[in-house]
Amino acid sequence: MTGTTFYSVEEAPKGRSGGTTQAESRIYNERLVISLIRRHKELSKVELTRLTGLAPQTITTIVNRAAEGGLLVRRKPLRGRLGKPSVPYALNPEGAFSFGLKVDHRSADVVLVNFVGEVLAFEQKTFDSPTPGEVAKFTRTAIARICRKHRSVPAERIAGLGIASPFYQWNWGEEIGIPAAAIEAWKEIDLRAELDKSFDWPVFLFNDATVAASAELMFGSGLGCADFLYTYVGYVVGGGLVLDHHLVPGRNNLAASIGRIPVQPPLGANAPLVPLQEVASVHSLARKLDGEADQIWASPDDWDSLEPALSEWTGELTDGIAQATQSAVALIDVDNLVIDGAMPKGVRTGIAKALRRKLARALMSRPQPFSILEGSFGHLGPVIGGASIPLLVKYSNDKDMLFKD
């Protein structure tokens, strides 16, 4: 899916459902094997045969081809068991690489990750209010500089560039202080298309919270979860959805836009409902600090100086997210919430503990226990998520390979 502007995506083409060719089935099976090894860390051919239901000869062919192509590495045989020693295979960290770009209201980040999500390089630039031209120039310069420093990374193993950005930001522009001129510039210029001219590899554009969920699915806390709702508390609050180990962006790439869910505000039971965004974003914390909001960005790893506004905000945030989670879980039936955000780790841990307490009784009647997990990447979630998208597109067992619209 590519973007028509910085904040939107093009309408999905209308078409008839199609069948699956033999070549597509082969590609799907290869990606299934890669995805299973990513999820389980390492697997033998016997274990892959059991998990996939494919013939042993097919698994042998797929694994050997992937190992010869550098995507998989053979581990030491596991001895001490009955029968022939089992030989596990794992992902080769140098099997593929990917760039990520994150853009928000005040900064742009560029990152290079390897096949297992390890950050090899990171660059950031802050802006008063970024323009498309400034972001494109910074991205080209940063990627060129990173490529010079990491000459050992083969160009043919770079899967692409994934852009993480807010969508339809003009709906919140006045509320969060984005100048009107900047909003208009982003409406008119397609950042994805601009950067696509500069590189030989593919460039993707997705919602920032959606790709942050992808980072958790590919490399983080969601790796072992079949389903989870993801919530990212940044300057605005967003979400993502994973079902059956697959990222679900939605028809307009806006699935799990949790910030739009109406919740009861802290003013009282008779007050009109407000979007979660108004009580559960870093911007809502900044409003409580009045003229001292710069402390949020000046000390991103230590917010102790923000008390007592921080405790008040945390209470309102967890009340709101708890309400929104109940609504979302009732609709999509997931058993996990992954919570992360642009905040210190200690603040995130406190939020997760408060949510466990507030949701324990509300969700206790579910057949399976409901879990609340902390995210793995904090403020790097969106940019690592951006980098995860080319790897997800090229190497995951995407259902669209078999079931196409």
Rosetta blueprint (number, residue, H / E / L):
1 M L
2 T L
3 G L
4 T L
5 T E
6 F L
7 Y L
8 S E
9 V L
10 E L
11 E L
12 A L
13 P L
14 K L
15 G L
16 R L
17 S L
18 G E
19 G L
20 T L
21 T L
22 Q H
23 A H
24 E H
25 S H
26 R H
27 I H
28 Y H
29 N H
30 E H
31 R H
32 L H
33 V H
34 I H
35 S H
36 L H
37 I H
38 R H
39 R H
40 H H
41 K L
42 E E
43 L E
44 S E
45 K H
46 V H
47 E H
48 L H
49 T H
50 R H
51 L H
52 T H
53 G L
54 L L
55 A L
56 P H
57 Q H
58 T H
59 I H
60 T H
61 T H
62 I H
63 V H
64 N H
65 R H
66 A H
67 A H
68 E H
69 G L
70 G L
71 L L
72 L E
73 V E
74 R E
75 R L
76 K L
77 P L
78 L E
79 R L
80 G L
81 R L
82 L L
83 G L
84 K L
85 P L
86 S E
87 V L
88 P E
89 Y E
90 A E
91 L E
92 N L
93 P L
94 E L
95 G L
96 A L
97 F E
98 S E
99 F E
100 G E
101 L E
102 K E
103 V E
104 D L
105 H L
106 R L
107 S E
108 A E
109 D E
110 V E
111 V E
112 L E
113 V E
114 N E
115 F L
116 V L
117 G L
118 E L
119 V E
120 L E
121 A E
122 F E
123 E E
124 Q E
125 K E
126 T E
127 F L
128 D L
129 S L
130 P L
131 T L
132 P H
133 G H
134 E H
135 V H
136 A H
137 K H
138 F H
139 T H
140 R H
141 T H
142 A H
143 I H
144 A H
145 R H
146 I H
147 C H
148 R H
149 K H
150 H L
151 R L
152 S L
153 V L
154 P L
155 A H
156 E H
157 R H
158 I E
159 A E
160 G E
161 L E
162 G E
163 I E
164 A E
165 S E
166 P L
167 F L
168 Y L
169 Q H
170 W H
171 N H
172 W L
173 G H
174 E H
175 E H
176 I H
177 G L
178 I L
179 P L
180 A H
181 A H
182 A H
183 I H
184 E H
185 A H
186 W H
187 K H
188 E H
189 I L
190 D L
191 L H
192 R H
193 A H
194 E H
195 L H
196 D H
197 K L
198 S L
199 F L
200 D L
201 W L
202 P L
203 V E
204 F E
205 L E
206 F E
207 N E
208 D H
209 A H
210 T H
211 V H
212 A H
213 A H
214 S H
215 A H
216 E H
217 L H
218 M H
219 F H
220 G L
221 S L
222 G L
223 L L
224 G L
225 C L
226 A L
227 D L
228 F E
229 L E
230 Y E
231 T E
232 Y E
233 V E
234 G L
235 Y L
236 V L
237 V E
238 G E
239 G E
240 G E
241 L E
242 V E
243 L E
244 D L
245 H L
246 H E
247 L E
248 V L
249 P L
250 G L
251 R L
252 N L
253 N L
254 L L
255 A L
256 A L
257 S L
258 I H
259 G H
260 R H
261 I L
262 P E
263 V E
264 Q L
265 P L
266 P L
267 L L
268 G L
269 A L
270 N L
271 A L
272 P L
273 L L
274 V E
275 P E
276 L H
277 Q H
278 E H
279 V L
280 A L
281 S L
282 V H
283 H H
284 S H
285 L H
286 A H
287 R H
288 K H
289 L H
290 D H
291 G H
292 E H
293 A L
294 D H
295 Q H
296 I H
297 W H
298 A H
299 S L
300 P L
301 D L
302 D L
303 W L
304 D H
305 S H
306 L H
307 E L
308 P L
309 A H
310 L H
311 S H
312 E H
313 W H
314 T H
315 G H
316 E H
317 L H
318 T H
319 D H
320 G H
321 I H
322 A H
323 Q H
324 A H
325 T H
326 Q H
327 S H
328 A H
329 V H
330 A H
331 L H
332 I H
333 D L
334 V L
335 D L
336 N E
337 L E
338 V E
339 I E
340 D E
341 G E
342 A L
343 M L
344 P L
345 K H
346 G H
347 V H
348 R H
349 T H
350 G H
351 I H
352 A H
353 K H
354 A H
355 L H
356 R H
357 R H
358 K H
359 L H
360 A H
361 R L
362 A L
363 L L
364 M L
365 S L
366 R L
367 P L
368 Q L
369 P L
370 F L
371 S E
372 I E
373 L E
374 E E
375 G L
376 S L
377 F L
378 G H
379 H H
380 L H
381 G H
382 P H
383 V H
384 I H
385 G H
386 G H
387 A H
388 S H
389 I H
390 P H
391 L H
392 L H
393 V H
394 K H
395 Y H
396 S L
397 N L
398 D L
399 K H
400 D H
401 M H
402 L L
403 F L
404 K E
405 D L
